Amino acid sequence: MVPELPEVEALAGYLRQRAVGRRVDRLEIAAISALKTYDPAPTAVTGRAVTDARRHGKFLDVVFDGGLHLVVHLARAGWLHYREAFASTVPLRPGKGPIALRVRLDDGSGFDLTEAGTQKKLAAYLVTDPQAVPGVAKLGPDALAADLVTFAGALRSRRGQVKGALTDQAVLAGVGNAYSDEILHAAKLSPFALTNRLTDEQMATLHAAARRVLGDAVTRSLGQRAAELKGEKRSGLKVHARTGLPCPVCGDTVRQVSFADSDLQYCPTCQTGGKPLADRRLSRLVR
C-alpha cells in the first residue's frame, strides 16, 4: 500500500528515536534515477549528524547538521528499512535490485530506501531547503493539522468530486487513496459528492472524520517498527481494499468502482443511501 501521512509520520518518528545524533558514514546511491538532485553531491552528508526527521505531506525529510535535507517521496511501492547492522561494508553498486539508496551511520546501523516492482518512481532530493523540492513547494495545508476554516477553504478551492479533492496534494497534503476512502466512509459521504455542494454541516463532519481517521492511524503507527507499519495500516481499514467483505459498521457489502488511475471502495448503506455507484469509466455517475 502507498505510504500516506500516518505511515510517513511514523517513519519520521522512528528515525527521530533511532538515528538522531548519529553521524553519516556515507550515503550510497544504487538507483541513479532515484536521486533527482546533483548539487549538493551525495558526499556532502558524510560526517554530518542526523538532527531531525520530519514530514511534509507524504514526503519524508531527514535533516542533517549544517542545514542539509534528504527529502524522499516513497511513491507507490517505496519503503524505508532500518538496519541495526549491514551484512557487508562493501559499497552498493548501481543495479536492478530493490535498493535505491542507503544511508550508513557511524554505529554500523542505517537505513535502505527500497522500491518494489518495475515502475521506479521513488524520488530523493538532497537540498538545503525542502521548499526547493517541487512536490513540497506546491503542497496544500496539512490534512491533519488544518483547522476547519483552512480545511473547508482548501476543499472548496477545488471544484469537483470530494474524493479527488482529498487526494490532491496541492489542496490538502498527506492523504492518498486508502485514507480518503476511510475518511469518506467515516463521514458517511459519497466519494463523488461535489465539493461546492457540501453544506457547512457536511464539511464539519468531513473535517472531524479526517482528524479522527488520520489521528487514530498515527497513534496506532507511532512506536511500530518500520517493518510492521504496513500490516498495522491494513488492520485498521474498514472499507479500503475490502471489496466484497461486510462493512464493519452496518454489515452491507463493501463495493468498488474505478476512479482516476486506481479504484476506490465504499459502503452503499453508509455513504450513498444504499445505491451502488456506477463505474465512472463506463456510465454516468450515481450520486
URURHU-V587277 format. One record per pair of residues at least 24 apart in sequence whose C-alpha atoms are under 8 Angstrom apart, sorted by the first residue. I is the first residue (numbers start at 0). J is the second residue. Records with the same first field share a line. If there is no record, write none. Layout:
I = J ; J
This chain:
0 = 75 ; 76 ; 229
1 = 73 ; 74 ; 75 ; 76 ; 77 ; 175
2 = 57 ; 73 ; 74 ; 75 ; 77 ; 78
3 = 56 ; 57 ; 173 ; 174 ; 175 ; 178
4 = 56 ; 57 ; 173 ; 174 ; 213
5 = 213 ; 214 ; 216 ; 217 ; 220
6 = 217 ; 220 ; 228 ; 229 ; 232
7 = 54 ; 57 ; 58 ; 59
8 = 53 ; 54 ; 59 ; 217 ; 221
9 = 217 ; 220 ; 221 ; 222 ; 223 ; 225
10 = 59 ; 79 ; 225
11 = 52 ; 53 ; 54 ; 59 ; 60 ; 61
12 = 52 ; 53 ; 221 ; 222
13 = 221 ; 222 ; 223 ; 224 ; 225
14 = 51 ; 52
15 = 51 ; 52
18 = 49 ; 104 ; 109
19 = 48 ; 49 ; 50 ; 51 ; 52
20 = 48 ; 49 ; 50
21 = 48 ; 49 ; 104 ; 105 ; 106
22 = 46 ; 47 ; 48 ; 49 ; 104 ; 105
23 = 47 ; 48 ; 49 ; 102 ; 103 ; 104 ; 105
24 = 102 ; 103 ; 104 ; 105
25 = 102 ; 103 ; 104
26 = 100 ; 101 ; 102 ; 103
27 = 90 ; 91 ; 100 ; 101 ; 102
28 = 91 ; 92 ; 93 ; 99 ; 100 ; 101
29 = 91 ; 92 ; 93 ; 94 ; 98 ; 99 ; 100 ; 101
30 = 93 ; 94 ; 95 ; 98 ; 99 ; 100
31 = 93 ; 99
33 = 99 ; 100 ; 119 ; 120 ; 121 ; 122 ; 123
34 = 122 ; 123 ; 124 ; 125
35 = 122 ; 123 ; 124
36 = 123 ; 124 ; 125 ; 126
37 = 125
38 = 125 ; 126
39 = 125 ; 126
40 = 125
41 = 125
55 = 135 ; 141 ; 172 ; 173
56 = 135 ; 138 ; 141 ; 142 ; 168 ; 172 ; 173 ; 174
57 = 172 ; 173 ; 174
58 = 135
60 = 129
66 = 127 ; 128
67 = 125 ; 126 ; 127 ; 128
68 = 124 ; 125 ; 126 ; 127 ; 128 ; 129
69 = 123 ; 124 ; 125 ; 126
70 = 123 ; 124 ; 125 ; 126 ; 129 ; 132
71 = 121 ; 122 ; 123 ; 124
72 = 121 ; 122 ; 123
73 = 114 ; 120 ; 121 ; 122
74 = 120 ; 121 ; 122
75 = 120 ; 121
76 = 114 ; 115 ; 116 ; 121
77 = 112 ; 113 ; 114 ; 115 ; 121
78 = 112 ; 113 ; 114
79 = 110 ; 111 ; 112 ; 113 ; 225
80 = 110 ; 111 ; 112 ; 113 ; 225 ; 226
81 = 108 ; 109 ; 110 ; 111 ; 225
82 = 108 ; 109 ; 110 ; 111
83 = 107 ; 108 ; 109
84 = 108 ; 109
85 = 109
137 = 168 ; 169
138 = 168 ; 169 ; 170 ; 171 ; 172
139 = 168 ; 169 ; 170 ; 171 ; 172
140 = 170 ; 171 ; 172
141 = 171 ; 172 ; 173
142 = 171 ; 172 ; 173 ; 174 ; 209 ; 210
143 = 209 ; 210 ; 213 ; 214
147 = 203 ; 206
150 = 206
151 = 202 ; 206
154 = 194
155 = 194 ; 195
157 = 194
158 = 193 ; 194 ; 195
159 = 193 ; 194 ; 195
160 = 190 ; 191 ; 192 ; 193 ; 194
161 = 190 ; 191 ; 192 ; 193 ; 194
162 = 190 ; 191 ; 192
164 = 194
176 = 263
177 = 239 ; 240 ; 263
178 = 212 ; 213 ; 239
180 = 238 ; 239 ; 263 ; 264 ; 265
181 = 212 ; 236 ; 237 ; 238 ; 239
182 = 208 ; 209 ; 212
183 = 208 ; 270
184 = 238 ; 265 ; 266 ; 269 ; 270
185 = 212
187 = 269 ; 270 ; 271
188 = 269 ; 270 ; 271
189 = 265 ; 270 ; 271 ; 286
190 = 265
191 = 284 ; 286
192 = 286
238 = 264 ; 265 ; 266
239 = 263 ; 264 ; 265
240 = 264
